[in-house]
Amino acid sequence: MKQHAATVADPVLIAAAAAILEEGGLVAFPTETVYGLGADAENPDAVARIYEAKGRPHDHPVIVHVAPGADLDYWTTEVPEEARKLAQAFWPGPLTLILKRNPQIPDAVSAGQDSVGVRCPSHPVAIALLQAFKGGKGGLAAPSANKFGNVSPTTAQHVRDEFGMDDHDDGALNGGEACSAAELGMVLEGGSSEVGIESTIVDMSRLATHGPVLLRPGHISAQQIADVIGMLPAAPDQAAPRASGTLESHYAPRTPVTMLTADALADTLSKLQAQGIKVALIGHALPASLTANAQRVLPSDPAGYAYGLYAALRDMDQTGSGLILVETPPQTGEWLGVNDRLRRSVFGSAGVIASLLKE
C-alpha cells in the first residue's frame, strides 16, 4: 500500500486511517515513544493481524492506546486511586498502567491474562487518530510497528523499511486493491518520535498485595512515580503480569551488539580491526582518536541519548559491520530505561568478541 505523509494531523488522512481501523485493518501511527502498529483493541481478528504482521508470540500482550479523557472504567474492573493520580500526572504521555481487565474487553490484547495495559499517548497525530476512531470511545492495540524483536521504529521511514514498503504501490485512497490480512492499510507520518524508547510500564493491578511494580523502565522514572503516589515501584516478581517489551532478547538489530566500557573500547577495537573485522561504534563520549567502519556519538544526557538510540542502531546495522560496539552508558537511575533497552539488544551476543577474534 502507498503511505500518505501527515506531519500534522491532516483531517482527511486521519479520517481515512480511522475508517481502515474500524473496518478491522492495520494502521501504523506515530507516538511520542515509538511508532505503533494499531488495530481495534476490541476486535480479536484485527488484533490477530498485528501478531501476524509482526510475527509476535501470542503470549506476549499488547498495550491499548486511548484518547485523552477516556473512561478507564470501560477497560478495567477497578482503578485504584493511585492509578488515577498517575494518569492525571503523566497522561497524555509515555506511561502505561497495567490494571485488571474488564471481561467485556477481549483477552486478545492481554494474551489471555486478566490484566490490560492502557496508556494515552501525547503525539498530536496519535491523539487526533484516537479521537476520530469510534468517536474517541475506542482503543487501539498498538505495539511497536516492526517485526517482533527488532529495533523499534522512530520514524515513518523506519516502518516502511521494516515491512518492505515503498511509495510506488497503489494506495487505498487512490483506489488500490485491498491489503492482505497482515499488511498495513496506512502509515501516518509524524516526524521523529520525541522520546525514542517505549513507555514506562507500571503494574497497578495488584496494588493491595504487591504495591506498584515497575515492569519496564522508560522516560518516566520510578522516582517520578513515587513523587506522585508516595510509593517507589518495586522490581518485577515471578507472579507479575507479562508485559510488552520485557523479554530478555528484544530491540535487537541483525548485527550483533556488545557493550564495553570506555576504557576497553580502544583496545578491543584495535584487536578487531587488526583481523580485518569491520566495527560500528555508538557512544556518548567517544574519543576523537577512535575511528571505525562507522560511528555515532549520541548526546550525553539520558533523554537525548534515548531519542537517538534506535535510529543509531538501525543506521549502524546498515554499514556492513561485523559488530556494533556500544560504549556502556552511565549506570545511574535516570539512565535505567536506556540501559534496559541496550541490555535486551545485547542479550545473546555474549562471547561474540572472543568468537570473532578466533576466526
Summary of the structure (lengths in Angstrom):
residues: 359
radius of gyration: 20.6
end to end distance: 43.7
largest distance: 61.8
contacts: 1274
relative contact order: 0.15
helix: 35%
strand: 17%
